[in-house]
């Protein structure tokens, strides 16, 4: 039987991530149907299994050789699937695919994921290293395609090796209960199960009817037949899967991160699920929850239930400026939205439960007036808060969003993006998409300084007031000793960091990765490249890391 290797990339040139204990949920969703068909499945988690994630060109050459050598050990596989979870993984995914092609020339290479869905055409061209590109939800289609190729009298075919990859358009999955329950035992031979704390991303529903202009949610793929429709799984289906999960990780501390595009759009469904989680958690020890909510979907009824869990609710609040909320298409009634947020704050404080507001600055069209307006609202919101946290971010220009697709429109004429094609470049994919100016009045560095001068005293106040709650012991320790300390340190030095990066980029710009037939020549000669940009960026990253340690 032909085996399948599923690969989880990580960012290159962006520093070394320490989060090696996150379950690769997207690989599990793909692997479970394969196992049901008795097709052997193997996982390769780059961050966990192949050390030396490249930070400059010299390291890239060394790492590419490691990849080739590693893939040569999988001489029993016939198919390789790469999960390009986000645009950050664009460059690593191509490098991985080229390494597979060099190590195992006859292996069929497939790729899918959010990063593919946002810019499908960037993966399909003459000389691309892939054979099949999956657009949409590939949970079942991957298995169907592999079975079809296994049973083909001609054997597996390699269209990408001889021409352009083939596009597989995956239909929207209407009944999520039709999907098999995740087989958690697939993780038994991975490094993840060695960690005492396991972070588990989880989807209880899919789809989102809202149309925020900065979002690149999968349900934006209307051209593939996807609708802006919320699709929940049944409560019984979710609970059975979570019970199986707990059996697998019984001796571990679990942090369950429910990252639905929008959680619990249906009130009855949400209440029933949270009540069930409360009953289930009574039998579990050391289990915490992260759930993403919207401002409009919070009620006292649900907050009362949430408060019985060790939980952190994150709200995509975004801005305290009515103008910016309107420009983002976050709400049609910003006045009611802002009133509702105050009501939510009061509920969270009343029931002593932790919440975190995600706030975005630097959105296209924002001037200093709107920044100050938003800051004034947020400062007042947190003035006496004992349970609130704040996640402040700069707007990032991501493929797939309304802004990305309409960047030339009059609406965004004052926006200046330094690298619109940043995801194709060999540079820090965490920093590059945020290098943009929201308006002629407010440049990139000015935005960061304006945020830093405001957020530092605000964080200090939040840290001083944050209080223990009856059920949120783990959430409190995380918020107090990890979240706040790290963000305070980062924002203290972030403007300096960005200023250093911009200085580097004035002279040395990150080069585009040669993704097609020129790649073998490029990687062969990359060690001789002066690599001035990446070396300079690395020095900046190291300095920033030393400042924040």
One Martini backbone bead per residue (centre of mass of N, CA, C, O) as a GRO file, in nm:
protein
  549
    1UNK     BB    1   0.097   0.035   0.021
    2UNK     BB    2   0.063   0.368  -0.014
    3UNK     BB    3   0.214   0.633   0.130
    4UNK     BB    4   0.173   0.926   0.354
    5UNK     BB    5   0.303   1.260   0.373
    6UNK     BB    6   0.260   1.501   0.628
    7UNK     BB    7   0.318   1.863   0.631
    8UNK     BB    8   0.447   2.104   0.875
    9UNK     BB    9   0.523   2.407   0.856
   10UNK     BB   10   0.731   2.702   0.890
   11UNK     BB   11   0.886   2.979   0.945
   12UNK     BB   12   1.114   3.174   0.773
   13UNK     BB   13   1.316   3.438   0.878
   14UNK     BB   14   1.143   3.474   1.191
   15UNK     BB   15   1.261   3.312   1.388
   16UNK     BB   16   1.227   3.118   1.686
   17UNK     BB   17   1.001   2.897   1.775
   18UNK     BB   18   0.853   2.755   2.090
   19UNK     BB   19   0.583   2.617   1.965
   20UNK     BB   20   0.581   2.257   1.994
   21UNK     BB   21   0.274   2.198   2.144
   22UNK     BB   22   0.104   2.201   1.875
   23UNK     BB   23  -0.155   2.073   1.725
   24UNK     BB   24  -0.202   1.943   1.391
   25UNK     BB   25  -0.514   1.969   1.297
   26UNK     BB   26  -0.502   1.962   0.981
   27UNK     BB   27  -0.364   1.686   0.963
   28UNK     BB   28  -0.582   1.523   1.111
   29UNK     BB   29  -0.816   1.583   0.910
   30UNK     BB   30  -0.658   1.430   0.675
   31UNK     BB   31  -0.566   1.152   0.814
   32UNK     BB   32  -0.825   1.008   0.908
   33UNK     BB   33  -0.943   0.914   0.628
   34UNK     BB   34  -0.691   0.754   0.548
   35UNK     BB   35  -0.698   0.545   0.777
   36UNK     BB   36  -0.985   0.434   0.707
   37UNK     BB   37  -0.839   0.328   0.423
   38UNK     BB   38  -0.555   0.200   0.499
   39UNK     BB   39  -0.357   0.447   0.479
   40UNK     BB   40  -0.053   0.534   0.531
   41UNK     BB   41   0.063   0.766   0.791
   42UNK     BB   42   0.275   1.058   0.806
   43UNK     BB   43   0.461   1.288   1.006
   44UNK     BB   44   0.595   1.634   0.953
   45UNK     BB   45   0.743   1.852   1.196
   46UNK     BB   46   0.963   2.087   1.157
   47UNK     BB   47   0.999   2.221   1.440
   48UNK     BB   48   1.048   1.932   1.586
   49UNK     BB   49   1.248   1.753   1.366
   50UNK     BB   50   1.409   2.005   1.217
   51UNK     BB   51   1.669   2.166   1.282
   52UNK     BB   52   1.749   2.493   1.171
   53UNK     BB   53   1.588   2.728   1.101
   54UNK     BB   54   1.614   2.957   0.867
   55UNK     BB   55   1.778   3.306   0.871
   56UNK     BB   56   1.960   3.257   0.616
   57UNK     BB   57   2.124   3.161   0.332
   58UNK     BB   58   2.319   2.963   0.455
   59UNK     BB   59   2.101   2.805   0.616
   60UNK     BB   60   1.928   2.724   0.375
   61UNK     BB   61   2.127   2.529   0.245
   62UNK     BB   62   2.150   2.341   0.488
   63UNK     BB   63   1.844   2.280   0.520
   64UNK     BB   64   1.790   2.160   0.242
   65UNK     BB   65   1.973   1.915   0.287
   66UNK     BB   66   1.812   1.805   0.523
   67UNK     BB   67   1.550   1.760   0.373
   68UNK     BB   68   1.649   1.563   0.163
   69UNK     BB   69   1.755   1.350   0.360
   70UNK     BB   70   1.485   1.303   0.504
   71UNK     BB   71   1.313   1.218   0.252
   72UNK     BB   72   1.487   0.965   0.171
   73UNK     BB   73   1.364   0.791   0.418
   74UNK     BB   74   1.077   0.794   0.244
   75UNK     BB   75   1.062   0.522   0.036
   76UNK     BB   76   0.735   0.439   0.103
   77UNK     BB   77   0.629   0.683  -0.046
   78UNK     BB   78   0.382   0.850  -0.287
   79UNK     BB   79   0.284   1.088  -0.090
   80UNK     BB   80   0.268   1.454  -0.053
   81UNK     BB   81   0.150   1.681   0.208
   82UNK     BB   82   0.092   2.036   0.225
   83UNK     BB   83   0.032   2.274   0.491
   84UNK     BB   84  -0.080   2.596   0.402
   85UNK     BB   85  -0.204   2.785   0.643
   86UNK     BB   86  -0.043   3.047   0.544
   87UNK     BB   87   0.132   3.302   0.397
   88UNK     BB   88   0.392   3.241   0.570
   89UNK     BB   89   0.418   2.945   0.402
   90UNK     BB   90   0.501   2.990   0.109
   91UNK     BB   91   0.809   2.960   0.099
   92UNK     BB   92   0.842   2.689   0.256
   93UNK     BB   93   0.662   2.517   0.065
   94UNK     BB   94   0.846   2.535  -0.185
   95UNK     BB   95   1.104   2.426  -0.057
   96UNK     BB   96   0.989   2.153   0.025
   97UNK     BB   97   0.899   2.059  -0.258
   98UNK     BB   98   1.184   2.063  -0.386
   99UNK     BB   99   1.304   1.855  -0.189
  100UNK     BB  100   1.121   1.624  -0.268
  101UNK     BB  101   1.190   1.618  -0.571
  102UNK     BB  102   1.491   1.548  -0.524
  103UNK     BB  103   1.456   1.292  -0.335
  104UNK     BB  104   1.148   1.214  -0.478
  105UNK     BB  105   1.063   1.219  -0.802
  106UNK     BB  106   0.786   1.012  -0.781
  107UNK     BB  107   0.636   1.192  -0.599
  108UNK     BB  108   0.330   1.312  -0.501
  109UNK     BB  109   0.245   1.658  -0.488
  110UNK     BB  110   0.061   1.831  -0.231
  111UNK     BB  111  -0.162   2.125  -0.180
  112UNK     BB  112  -0.297   2.324   0.101
  113UNK     BB  113  -0.495   2.582   0.238
  114UNK     BB  114  -0.525   2.902   0.323
  115UNK     BB  115  -0.271   2.999   0.158
  116UNK     BB  116  -0.401   2.897  -0.108
  117UNK     BB  117  -0.692   3.022  -0.111
  118UNK     BB  118  -0.586   3.331  -0.134
  119UNK     BB  119  -0.363   3.229  -0.391
  120UNK     BB  120  -0.387   3.006  -0.623
  121UNK     BB  121  -0.223   3.116  -0.877
  122UNK     BB  122   0.065   3.101  -0.727
  123UNK     BB  123   0.064   2.760  -0.766
  124UNK     BB  124  -0.011   2.781  -1.089
  125UNK     BB  125   0.260   2.674  -1.294
  126UNK     BB  126   0.518   2.646  -1.486
  127UNK     BB  127   0.735   2.463  -1.265
  128UNK     BB  128   0.594   2.372  -1.037
  129UNK     BB  129   0.633   2.139  -0.757
  130UNK     BB  130   0.344   2.056  -0.809
  131UNK     BB  131   0.056   1.847  -0.886
  132UNK     BB  132  -0.157   1.932  -0.654
  133UNK     BB  133  -0.422   2.177  -0.598
  134UNK     BB  134  -0.608   2.273  -0.313
  135UNK     BB  135  -0.937   2.413  -0.303
  136UNK     BB  136  -1.052   2.438   0.004
  137UNK     BB  137  -1.204   2.158   0.150
  138UNK     BB  138  -0.982   1.864   0.191
  139UNK     BB  139  -1.064   1.634   0.386
  140UNK     BB  140  -1.176   1.428   0.148
  141UNK     BB  141  -1.037   1.485  -0.132
  142UNK     BB  142  -0.760   1.368  -0.074
  143UNK     BB  143  -0.847   1.073  -0.046
  144UNK     BB  144  -0.984   1.044  -0.320
  145UNK     BB  145  -0.735   1.106  -0.492
  146UNK     BB  146  -0.549   0.883  -0.386
  147UNK     BB  147  -0.731   0.645  -0.458
  148UNK     BB  148  -0.741   0.704  -0.759
  149UNK     BB  149  -0.430   0.674  -0.806
  150UNK     BB  150  -0.394   0.388  -0.694
  151UNK     BB  151  -0.629   0.264  -0.902
  152UNK     BB  152  -0.471   0.334  -1.138
  153UNK     BB  153  -0.337   0.179  -1.414
  154UNK     BB  154  -0.104   0.417  -1.438
  155UNK     BB  155  -0.085   0.533  -1.181
  156UNK     BB  156   0.088   0.777  -1.080
  157UNK     BB  157   0.074   1.122  -1.157
  158UNK     BB  158   0.296   1.406  -1.285
  159UNK     BB  159   0.208   1.707  -1.385
  160UNK     BB  160   0.425   1.901  -1.248
  161UNK     BB  161   0.683   1.767  -1.375
  162UNK     BB  162   0.565   1.842  -1.691
  163UNK     BB  163   0.399   2.100  -1.574
  164UNK     BB  164   0.107   2.181  -1.454
  165UNK     BB  165  -0.080   2.191  -1.208
  166UNK     BB  166  -0.365   2.058  -1.054
  167UNK     BB  167  -0.689   2.161  -0.992
  168UNK     BB  168  -0.873   2.116  -0.681
  169UNK     BB  169  -1.215   2.154  -0.625
  170UNK     BB  170  -1.362   2.196  -0.317
  171UNK     BB  171  -1.634   2.143  -0.161
  172UNK     BB  172  -1.860   2.234   0.050
  173UNK     BB  173  -1.922   2.134   0.380
  174UNK     BB  174  -2.231   2.097   0.516
  175UNK     BB  175  -2.185   1.823   0.689
  176UNK     BB  176  -1.976   1.787   0.959
  177UNK     BB  177  -2.077   1.498   1.063
  178UNK     BB  178  -1.957   1.342   0.807
  179UNK     BB  179  -1.708   1.352   0.948
  180UNK     BB  180  -1.464   1.212   1.097
  181UNK     BB  181  -1.335   1.144   1.378
  182UNK     BB  182  -1.068   1.216   1.534
  183UNK     BB  183  -0.744   1.057   1.531
  184UNK     BB  184  -0.536   1.093   1.797
  185UNK     BB  185  -0.331   0.846   1.757
  186UNK     BB  186  -0.154   0.985   1.533
  187UNK     BB  187   0.040   1.120   1.773
  188UNK     BB  188   0.213   0.893   1.915
  189UNK     BB  189   0.495   0.949   1.725
  190UNK     BB  190   0.523   1.228   1.836
  191UNK     BB  191   0.662   1.501   2.012
  192UNK     BB  192   0.407   1.626   2.151
  193UNK     BB  193   0.348   1.401   2.382
  194UNK     BB  194   0.600   1.507   2.571
  195UNK     BB  195   0.431   1.731   2.671
  196UNK     BB  196   0.260   1.863   2.946
  197UNK     BB  197   0.156   2.078   2.735
  198UNK     BB  198  -0.141   2.100   2.529
  199UNK     BB  199  -0.220   2.253   2.223
  200UNK     BB  200  -0.566   2.276   2.089
  201UNK     BB  201  -0.692   2.318   1.806
  202UNK     BB  202  -1.045   2.402   1.727
  203UNK     BB  203  -1.353   2.292   1.547
  204UNK     BB  204  -1.713   2.351   1.577
  205UNK     BB  205  -1.704   2.544   1.322
  206UNK     BB  206  -1.803   2.708   1.011
  207UNK     BB  207  -1.804   3.004   0.906
  208UNK     BB  208  -1.897   3.356   0.799
  209UNK     BB  209  -2.126   3.633   0.752
  210UNK     BB  210  -1.918   3.831   0.773
  211UNK     BB  211  -1.739   4.148   0.619
  212UNK     BB  212  -1.449   4.195   0.683
  213UNK     BB  213  -1.188   4.360   0.508
  214UNK     BB  214  -0.929   4.205   0.661
  215UNK     BB  215  -1.034   3.928   0.592
  216UNK     BB  216  -0.932   3.559   0.511
  217UNK     BB  217  -1.164   3.375   0.495
  218UNK     BB  218  -1.276   3.095   0.338
  219UNK     BB  219  -1.579   3.208   0.285
  220UNK     BB  220  -1.477   3.401   0.038
  221UNK     BB  221  -1.509   3.154  -0.184
  222UNK     BB  222  -1.741   3.207  -0.414
  223UNK     BB  223  -1.607   3.084  -0.679
  224UNK     BB  224  -1.632   2.782  -0.519
  225UNK     BB  225  -1.922   2.785  -0.358
  226UNK     BB  226  -1.896   2.967  -0.117
  227UNK     BB  227  -2.048   3.065   0.190
  228UNK     BB  228  -2.177   3.300   0.427
  229UNK     BB  229  -2.191   3.033   0.638
  230UNK     BB  230  -2.293   2.883   0.922
  231UNK     BB  231  -2.134   2.563   1.041
  232UNK     BB  232  -2.232   2.325   1.254
  233UNK     BB  233  -2.186   2.100   1.488
  234UNK     BB  234  -2.281   1.871   1.682
  235UNK     BB  235  -2.271   1.818   2.011
  236UNK     BB  236  -2.225   1.511   2.015
  237UNK     BB  237  -1.983   1.514   1.823
  238UNK     BB  238  -1.793   1.693   1.991
  239UNK     BB  239  -1.792   1.534   2.262
  240UNK     BB  240  -1.677   1.272   2.153
  241UNK     BB  241  -1.410   1.393   2.054
  242UNK     BB  242  -1.318   1.510   2.332
  243UNK     BB  243  -1.312   1.242   2.482
  244UNK     BB  244  -1.095   1.117   2.303
  245UNK     BB  245  -0.883   1.330   2.365
  246UNK     BB  246  -0.862   1.283   2.672
  247UNK     BB  247  -0.762   0.990   2.653
  248UNK     BB  248  -0.495   1.065   2.508
  249UNK     BB  249  -0.439   1.326   2.738
  250UNK     BB  250  -0.484   1.252   3.049
  251UNK     BB  251  -0.184   1.357   3.176
  252UNK     BB  252  -0.245   1.641   3.064
  253UNK     BB  253  -0.229   1.967   2.986
  254UNK     BB  254  -0.506   2.152   2.852
  255UNK     BB  255  -0.544   2.372   2.558
  256UNK     BB  256  -0.843   2.488   2.427
  257UNK     BB  257  -0.866   2.625   2.089
  258UNK     BB  258  -1.135   2.792   1.970
  259UNK     BB  259  -1.119   2.884   1.603
  260UNK     BB  260  -1.362   2.996   1.500
  261UNK     BB  261  -1.470   3.245   1.306
  262UNK     BB  262  -1.749   3.190   1.470
  263UNK     BB  263  -1.891   3.160   1.785
  264UNK     BB  264  -2.208   3.086   1.831
  265UNK     BB  265  -2.452   3.206   1.648
  266UNK     BB  266  -2.620   3.005   1.805
  267UNK     BB  267  -2.754   3.019   2.110
  268UNK     BB  268  -2.840   2.728   2.180
  269UNK     BB  269  -2.578   2.588   2.095
  270UNK     BB  270  -2.384   2.740   2.284
  271UNK     BB  271  -2.512   2.674   2.557
  272UNK     BB  272  -2.495   2.366   2.533
  273UNK     BB  273  -2.189   2.343   2.497
  274UNK     BB  274  -2.094   2.489   2.756
  275UNK     BB  275  -2.244   2.310   2.954
  276UNK     BB  276  -2.090   2.052   2.865
  277UNK     BB  277  -1.806   2.156   2.938
  278UNK     BB  278  -1.858   2.182   3.238
  279UNK     BB  279  -1.922   1.884   3.294
  280UNK     BB  280  -1.655   1.772   3.173
  281UNK     BB  281  -1.447   1.940   3.349
  282UNK     BB  282  -1.508   1.811   3.629
  283UNK     BB  283  -1.329   1.546   3.524
  284UNK     BB  284  -1.106   1.750   3.478
  285UNK     BB  285  -0.769   1.847   3.470
  286UNK     BB  286  -0.608   2.104   3.346
  287UNK     BB  287  -0.835   2.286   3.179
  288UNK     BB  288  -0.835   2.510   2.908
  289UNK     BB  289  -0.977   2.810   2.744
  290UNK     BB  290  -1.023   2.932   2.404
  291UNK     BB  291  -1.239   3.199   2.279
  292UNK     BB  292  -1.391   3.337   1.995
  293UNK     BB  293  -1.556   3.648   1.976
  294UNK     BB  294  -1.819   3.874   1.957
  295UNK     BB  295  -1.961   4.151   2.069
  296UNK     BB  296  -2.270   4.079   1.977
  297UNK     BB  297  -2.269   3.762   2.118
  298UNK     BB  298  -2.298   3.872   2.400
  299UNK     BB  299  -2.419   3.748   2.721
  300UNK     BB  300  -2.515   3.686   3.038
  301UNK     BB  301  -2.570   3.386   3.001
  302UNK     BB  302  -2.282   3.312   2.885
  303UNK     BB  303  -2.101   3.438   3.104
  304UNK     BB  304  -2.197   3.265   3.339
  305UNK     BB  305  -2.082   3.007   3.211
  306UNK     BB  306  -1.789   3.081   3.151
  307UNK     BB  307  -1.713   3.138   3.462
  308UNK     BB  308  -1.691   2.804   3.511
  309UNK     BB  309  -1.430   2.843   3.356
  310UNK     BB  310  -1.103   2.814   3.234
  311UNK     BB  311  -1.103   3.126   3.067
  312UNK     BB  312  -1.053   3.292   2.740
  313UNK     BB  313  -1.186   3.576   2.593
  314UNK     BB  314  -1.187   3.676   2.258
  315UNK     BB  315  -1.208   4.001   2.097
  316UNK     BB  316  -1.283   4.151   1.784
  317UNK     BB  317  -1.280   4.479   1.817
  318UNK     BB  318  -1.024   4.692   1.694
  319UNK     BB  319  -1.211   4.972   1.767
  320UNK     BB  320  -1.298   5.312   1.907
  321UNK     BB  321  -1.373   5.407   1.612
  322UNK     BB  322  -1.637   5.470   1.415
  323UNK     BB  323  -1.493   5.509   1.146
  324UNK     BB  324  -1.323   5.243   1.146
  325UNK     BB  325  -1.556   5.042   1.177
  326UNK     BB  326  -1.679   5.123   0.904
  327UNK     BB  327  -1.435   5.073   0.714
  328UNK     BB  328  -1.413   4.760   0.806
  329UNK     BB  329  -1.705   4.638   0.838
  330UNK     BB  330  -1.784   4.560   1.143
  331UNK     BB  331  -2.020   4.783   1.143
  332UNK     BB  332  -2.329   4.979   1.107
  333UNK     BB  333  -2.331   5.044   1.441
  334UNK     BB  334  -2.099   5.191   1.628
  335UNK     BB  335  -2.258   5.295   1.872
  336UNK     BB  336  -2.372   5.017   1.963
  337UNK     BB  337  -2.105   4.867   1.975
  338UNK     BB  338  -1.972   5.042   2.204
  339UNK     BB  339  -2.194   4.993   2.410
  340UNK     BB  340  -2.169   4.682   2.415
  341UNK     BB  341  -1.878   4.672   2.526
  342UNK     BB  342  -1.944   4.791   2.802
  343UNK     BB  343  -2.141   4.572   2.881
  344UNK     BB  344  -1.939   4.340   2.864
  345UNK     BB  345  -1.737   4.441   3.071
  346UNK     BB  346  -1.936   4.431   3.309
  347UNK     BB  347  -1.983   4.126   3.296
  348UNK     BB  348  -1.694   4.022   3.332
  349UNK     BB  349  -1.653   4.161   3.605
  350UNK     BB  350  -1.892   4.040   3.759
  351UNK     BB  351  -1.785   3.723   3.682
  352UNK     BB  352  -1.477   3.693   3.692
  353UNK     BB  353  -1.358   3.711   3.383
  354UNK     BB  354  -1.156   3.655   3.111
  355UNK     BB  355  -1.043   3.908   2.874
  356UNK     BB  356  -0.965   3.989   2.521
  357UNK     BB  357  -0.859   4.256   2.324
  358UNK     BB  358  -0.857   4.314   1.987
  359UNK     BB  359  -0.633   4.557   1.840
  360UNK     BB  360  -0.629   4.792   1.560
  361UNK     BB  361  -0.372   4.957   1.385
  362UNK     BB  362  -0.334   5.105   1.063
  363UNK     BB  363  -0.572   5.130   0.901
  364UNK     BB  364  -0.702   5.224   0.625
  365UNK     BB  365  -0.753   5.581   0.690
  366UNK     BB  366  -0.590   5.634   0.936
  367UNK     BB  367  -0.547   5.873   1.180
  368UNK     BB  368  -0.464   6.038   1.459
  369UNK     BB  369  -0.754   6.093   1.541
  370UNK     BB  370  -0.847   5.791   1.553
  371UNK     BB  371  -0.637   5.689   1.748
  372UNK     BB  372  -0.717   5.875   1.987
  373UNK     BB  373  -1.011   5.783   1.999
  374UNK     BB  374  -0.953   5.484   2.060
  375UNK     BB  375  -0.772   5.524   2.311
  376UNK     BB  376  -0.981   5.662   2.489
  377UNK     BB  377  -1.185   5.433   2.501
  378UNK     BB  378  -0.993   5.205   2.608
  379UNK     BB  379  -0.894   5.342   2.864
  380UNK     BB  380  -1.176   5.356   2.994
  381UNK     BB  381  -1.242   5.053   2.983
  382UNK     BB  382  -0.962   4.988   3.172
  383UNK     BB  383  -0.950   5.166   3.433
  384UNK     BB  384  -1.098   4.917   3.638
  385UNK     BB  385  -0.988   4.658   3.545
  386UNK     BB  386  -0.943   4.295   3.655
  387UNK     BB  387  -0.991   4.096   3.364
  388UNK     BB  388  -0.838   4.253   3.144
  389UNK     BB  389  -0.703   4.235   2.813
  390UNK     BB  390  -0.444   4.331   2.561
  391UNK     BB  391  -0.425   4.324   2.192
  392UNK     BB  392  -0.180   4.490   2.007
  393UNK     BB  393  -0.201   4.576   1.656
  394UNK     BB  394  -0.088   4.586   1.336
  395UNK     BB  395  -0.166   4.618   1.033
  396UNK     BB  396  -0.210   4.351   0.785
  397UNK     BB  397  -0.119   4.249   0.453
  398UNK     BB  398  -0.343   4.010   0.330
  399UNK     BB  399  -0.425   3.768   0.149
  400UNK     BB  400  -0.784   3.759   0.051
  401UNK     BB  401  -0.870   4.026   0.109
  402UNK     BB  402  -1.036   4.304   0.025
  403UNK     BB  403  -0.789   4.485   0.022
  404UNK     BB  404  -0.608   4.315  -0.160
  405UNK     BB  405  -0.821   4.301  -0.405
  406UNK     BB  406  -0.856   4.651  -0.367
  407UNK     BB  407  -0.590   4.835  -0.356
  408UNK     BB  408  -0.666   5.041  -0.612
  409UNK     BB  409  -0.878   5.178  -0.474
  410UNK     BB  410  -0.998   5.471  -0.349
  411UNK     BB  411  -1.030   5.376  -0.050
  412UNK     BB  412  -0.686   5.305  -0.066
  413UNK     BB  413  -0.502   5.555  -0.169
  414UNK     BB  414  -0.340   5.620   0.119
  415UNK     BB  415  -0.211   5.354   0.101
  416UNK     BB  416   0.117   5.212   0.198
  417UNK     BB  417   0.292   4.936   0.062
  418UNK     BB  418   0.599   4.806   0.060
  419UNK     BB  419   0.507   4.473   0.033
  420UNK     BB  420   0.263   4.319  -0.139
  421UNK     BB  421   0.467   4.047  -0.194
  422UNK     BB  422   0.586   3.933   0.083
  423UNK     BB  423   0.517   3.613   0.070
  424UNK     BB  424   0.758   3.579  -0.168
  425UNK     BB  425   0.971   3.659   0.040
  426UNK     BB  426   1.300   3.661   0.195
  427UNK     BB  427   1.159   3.712   0.503
  428UNK     BB  428   0.987   3.854   0.763
  429UNK     BB  429   0.654   3.740   0.795
  430UNK     BB  430   0.579   3.914   1.056
  431UNK     BB  431   0.670   4.207   0.949
  432UNK     BB  432   0.615   4.280   0.645
  433UNK     BB  433   0.288   4.316   0.645
  434UNK     BB  434   0.326   4.584   0.852
  435UNK     BB  435   0.460   4.763   0.617
  436UNK     BB  436   0.255   5.041   0.657
  437UNK     BB  437   0.039   5.306   0.554
  438UNK     BB  438  -0.272   5.462   0.628
  439UNK     BB  439  -0.160   5.758   0.564
  440UNK     BB  440  -0.021   6.061   0.488
  441UNK     BB  441   0.006   6.144   0.796
  442UNK     BB  442   0.068   5.822   0.874
  443UNK     BB  443   0.326   5.647   0.939
  444UNK     BB  444   0.472   5.370   1.048
  445UNK     BB  445   0.645   5.483   1.285
  446UNK     BB  446   0.430   5.674   1.401
  447UNK     BB  447   0.233   5.454   1.482
  448UNK     BB  448   0.412   5.303   1.686
  449UNK     BB  449   0.466   5.544   1.876
  450UNK     BB  450   0.172   5.611   1.939
  451UNK     BB  451   0.117   5.338   2.072
  452UNK     BB  452   0.345   5.315   2.283
  453UNK     BB  453   0.284   5.576   2.454
  454UNK     BB  454   0.001   5.448   2.540
  455UNK     BB  455   0.035   5.133   2.618
  456UNK     BB  456   0.232   5.120   2.855
  457UNK     BB  457   0.059   5.245   3.089
  458UNK     BB  458  -0.179   5.056   3.041
  459UNK     BB  459  -0.034   4.788   3.106
  460UNK     BB  460   0.050   4.865   3.393
  461UNK     BB  461  -0.241   4.888   3.498
  462UNK     BB  462  -0.338   4.605   3.431
  463UNK     BB  463  -0.120   4.452   3.597
  464UNK     BB  464  -0.202   4.584   3.877
  465UNK     BB  465  -0.524   4.476   3.861
  466UNK     BB  466  -0.500   4.192   3.819
  467UNK     BB  467  -0.717   3.919   3.916
  468UNK     BB  468  -0.834   3.672   4.074
  469UNK     BB  469  -1.034   3.378   4.011
  470UNK     BB  470  -1.220   3.105   4.085
  471UNK     BB  471  -1.161   2.948   3.780
  472UNK     BB  472  -0.883   3.123   3.665
  473UNK     BB  473  -0.584   3.024   3.736
  474UNK     BB  474  -0.433   2.979   3.467
  475UNK     BB  475  -0.516   3.243   3.327
  476UNK     BB  476  -0.386   3.428   3.535
  477UNK     BB  477  -0.092   3.334   3.513
  478UNK     BB  478  -0.066   3.397   3.216
  479UNK     BB  479  -0.145   3.697   3.213
  480UNK     BB  480   0.068   3.793   3.432
  481UNK     BB  481   0.351   3.612   3.345
  482UNK     BB  482   0.327   3.641   3.016
  483UNK     BB  483   0.154   3.834   2.848
  484UNK     BB  484   0.220   4.113   2.979
  485UNK     BB  485   0.528   4.100   2.983
  486UNK     BB  486   0.576   4.057   2.681
  487UNK     BB  487   0.417   4.308   2.570
  488UNK     BB  488   0.573   4.524   2.724
  489UNK     BB  489   0.850   4.464   2.602
  490UNK     BB  490   0.782   4.490   2.304
  491UNK     BB  491   0.662   4.789   2.309
  492UNK     BB  492   0.911   4.930   2.420
  493UNK     BB  493   1.088   4.838   2.133
  494UNK     BB  494   0.932   4.844   1.859
  495UNK     BB  495   1.002   5.111   1.716
  496UNK     BB  496   1.306   5.053   1.706
  497UNK     BB  497   1.282   4.795   1.542
  498UNK     BB  498   1.136   4.915   1.292
  499UNK     BB  499   1.351   5.129   1.229
  500UNK     BB  500   1.575   4.924   1.170
  501UNK     BB  501   1.431   4.782   0.939
  502UNK     BB  502   1.389   5.025   0.752
  503UNK     BB  503   1.690   5.082   0.718
  504UNK     BB  504   1.754   4.818   0.578
  505UNK     BB  505   1.534   4.849   0.339
  506UNK     BB  506   1.663   5.094   0.194
  507UNK     BB  507   1.903   4.896   0.088
  508UNK     BB  508   1.766   4.601   0.164
  509UNK     BB  509   1.582   4.376  -0.011
  510UNK     BB  510   1.379   4.124  -0.031
  511UNK     BB  511   1.378   3.849  -0.213
  512UNK     BB  512   1.254   3.661  -0.446
  513UNK     BB  513   1.144   3.352  -0.480
  514UNK     BB  514   1.236   3.090  -0.683
  515UNK     BB  515   0.966   2.870  -0.754
  516UNK     BB  516   1.069   2.726  -1.002
  517UNK     BB  517   1.304   2.611  -1.224
  518UNK     BB  518   1.530   2.803  -1.077
  519UNK     BB  519   1.579   2.682  -0.794
  520UNK     BB  520   1.819   2.482  -0.819
  521UNK     BB  521   2.020   2.706  -0.896
  522UNK     BB  522   1.982   2.884  -0.649
  523UNK     BB  523   2.057   2.678  -0.418
  524UNK     BB  524   2.344   2.617  -0.529
  525UNK     BB  525   2.428   2.951  -0.510
  526UNK     BB  526   2.346   3.076  -0.227
  527UNK     BB  527   2.617   3.057  -0.062
  528UNK     BB  528   2.742   3.302  -0.253
  529UNK     BB  529   2.562   3.497  -0.135
  530UNK     BB  530   2.575   3.788   0.048
  531UNK     BB  531   2.308   3.833   0.215
  532UNK     BB  532   2.250   4.121   0.341
  533UNK     BB  533   1.960   4.131   0.434
  534UNK     BB  534   1.942   3.881   0.627
  535UNK     BB  535   2.175   3.963   0.810
  536UNK     BB  536   2.051   4.228   0.905
  537UNK     BB  537   1.782   4.111   1.011
  538UNK     BB  538   1.912   3.927   1.219
  539UNK     BB  539   2.037   4.144   1.396
  540UNK     BB  540   1.771   4.273   1.470
  541UNK     BB  541   1.636   4.024   1.599
  542UNK     BB  542   1.850   3.975   1.818
  543UNK     BB  543   1.824   4.248   1.956
  544UNK     BB  544   1.525   4.225   2.027
  545UNK     BB  545   1.548   3.964   2.194
  546UNK     BB  546   1.744   4.082   2.408
  547UNK     BB  547   1.548   4.307   2.506
  548UNK     BB  548   1.299   4.086   2.584
  549UNK     BB  549   1.447   3.884   2.799
   0.00000   0.00000   0.00000
